[in-house]
Amino acid sequence: MNNKVVFKSPSKDFLSKRKKEKEKLEFWFNSTYTILASVIWFLIIYYVWILNANATKGYNIRQLERQQTELLLEQERLEVKIAELESLSNILSDEELDDMEKVEEPDYLVIKENESYVYND
């Protein structure tokens, strides 16, 4: 053996430094895991919230499409009813038309380039 090598016992200061460094390292690992877990939970909650918002919008869109279809059918029914009421057979069968008299020698008003005059036919 080499007599010049002297065995030194570790000092308390050296052990306390290592212990502090180890605790600091453990704290960083724990805080990193805590932060990552928090971020993951936030992203999961955000994802569920987005899914719920999209499902709600899809449901509202389907309801509006059904309402639009019903309104288009109602519009077509009303257009048919208007056409029936404006038809010539319906107008001729009206009782108020029976009180009218046929016009003989009607006078026509003709407007031509800002000139108006009466024309007898």
MODELLER restraints for C-alpha pairs under 7 A, 6 or more apart:
rsr = mdl.restraints
at = mdl.atoms
rsr.add(forms.Gaussian(group=physical.xy_distance, feature=features.Distance(at['CA:105:A'], at['CA:121:A']), mean=6.51, stdev=0.5))
rsr.add(forms.Gaussian(group=physical.xy_distance, feature=features.Distance(at['CA:106:A'], at['CA:120:A']), mean=6.75, stdev=0.5))
rsr.add(forms.Gaussian(group=physical.xy_distance, feature=features.Distance(at['CA:106:A'], at['CA:121:A']), mean=6.82, stdev=0.5))
rsr.add(forms.Gaussian(group=physical.xy_distance, feature=features.Distance(at['CA:107:A'], at['CA:118:A']), mean=6.54, stdev=0.5))
rsr.add(forms.Gaussian(group=physical.xy_distance, feature=features.Distance(at['CA:107:A'], at['CA:119:A']), mean=5.98, stdev=0.5))
rsr.add(forms.Gaussian(group=physical.xy_distance, feature=features.Distance(at['CA:107:A'], at['CA:120:A']), mean=4.97, stdev=0.5))
rsr.add(forms.Gaussian(group=physical.xy_distance, feature=features.Distance(at['CA:107:A'], at['CA:121:A']), mean=6.84, stdev=0.5))
rsr.add(forms.Gaussian(group=physical.xy_distance, feature=features.Distance(at['CA:108:A'], at['CA:118:A']), mean=5.76, stdev=0.5))
rsr.add(forms.Gaussian(group=physical.xy_distance, feature=features.Distance(at['CA:108:A'], at['CA:119:A']), mean=5.26, stdev=0.5))
rsr.add(forms.Gaussian(group=physical.xy_distance, feature=features.Distance(at['CA:108:A'], at['CA:120:A']), mean=6.35, stdev=0.5))
rsr.add(forms.Gaussian(group=physical.xy_distance, feature=features.Distance(at['CA:109:A'], at['CA:117:A']), mean=6.11, stdev=0.5))
rsr.add(forms.Gaussian(group=physical.xy_distance, feature=features.Distance(at['CA:109:A'], at['CA:118:A']), mean=4.84, stdev=0.5))
rsr.add(forms.Gaussian(group=physical.xy_distance, feature=features.Distance(at['CA:109:A'], at['CA:119:A']), mean=6.30, stdev=0.5))
rsr.add(forms.Gaussian(group=physical.xy_distance, feature=features.Distance(at['CA:110:A'], at['CA:116:A']), mean=5.89, stdev=0.5))
rsr.add(forms.Gaussian(group=physical.xy_distance, feature=features.Distance(at['CA:110:A'], at['CA:117:A']), mean=5.99, stdev=0.5))
rsr.add(forms.Gaussian(group=physical.xy_distance, feature=features.Distance(at['CA:110:A'], at['CA:118:A']), mean=6.42, stdev=0.5))
rsr.add(forms.Gaussian(group=physical.xy_distance, feature=features.Distance(at['CA:111:A'], at['CA:117:A']), mean=6.95, stdev=0.5))
